[in-house]
Amino acid sequence: MIEVILMQRVEKLGQMGELVKVRPGYARNYLLPQGKAIRASKDNMVRFERDRVQLEAQNVKRREEAERIAERVFGLSVVIIRAAGESGSLYGSVTSRDIADACKDSGLTVDRSQVLLEQPIKTTGIVQVRVALHPEVLVPIGVNIARSTEEAEKQARGEDLRAAEQDEAESLEAELAAELAELGSAMER
């Protein structure tokens, strides 16, 4: 374990300015290269304390800007059209990059690293995804994944597509059974 000073809030780790112990790989591969932390040496601790007020002021300014953007895009919903089977399983999956691209098309420029997706989405439907505009500002985005634009509109209205497909299949089966029965009675004559 090594000690680092957090330069910004890191979810599930700590707030800006905290001294935390993390695994060397996490620090070396993620926190340090992205500027989210610095090594906890005596020189760095002195430098951080000297610049703390300025760093906190910059953080507050960026957070306020992110909050203004969050207010503007609150309730944003994006549509992603993908090929899928009858059961709604996608041929492939929707990733954070796909969601970031769809957000850009809707006017919200975000990087794929800002899209907080636990795992890739593998079925059609509407999913809520969190987007981190700032480490302290998260905004929910509705992602509507469908096979066609018409299906996306039906999902957005709240129609249950699975039930409609099931009803249609049952009515076709009933029609077919009636025709077979009619054909069977005609053959008996």
Stockholm file with secondary structure:
# STOCKHOLM 1.0

chainA/1-189         MIEVILMQRVEKLGQMGELVKVRPGYARNYLLPQGKAIRASKDNMVRFERDRVQLEAQNVKRREEAERIAERVFGLSVVIIRAAGESGSLYGSVTSRDIADACKDSGLTVDRSQVLLEQPIKTTGIVQVRVALHPEVLVPIGVNIARSTEEAEKQARGEDLRAAEQDEAESLEAELAAELAELGSAMER
#=GR chainA/1-189 SS CEEEEESSCBTTTBCTTCEEEECHHHIIIIITTTTSEEECCHHHHHHHHHHHHHHHHHHHHHHHHHHHHHHHHTTCEEEEECCBCTTSEEEEEECHHHHHHHHHHTTCCCCGGGEECSSCEEESEEEEEEEEEETTEEEEEEEEEESSHHHHHHHHHTCCHHHHHHHHHHHHHHHHHHHHHHHHHHHHC
#=GC SS_cons         CEEEEESSCBTTTBCTTCEEEECHHHIIIIITTTTSEEECCHHHHHHHHHHHHHHHHHHHHHHHHHHHHHHHHTTCEEEEECCBCTTSEEEEEECHHHHHHHHHHTTCCCCGGGEECSSCEEESEEEEEEEEEETTEEEEEEEEEESSHHHHHHHHHTCCHHHHHHHHHHHHHHHHHHHHHHHHHHHHC
//
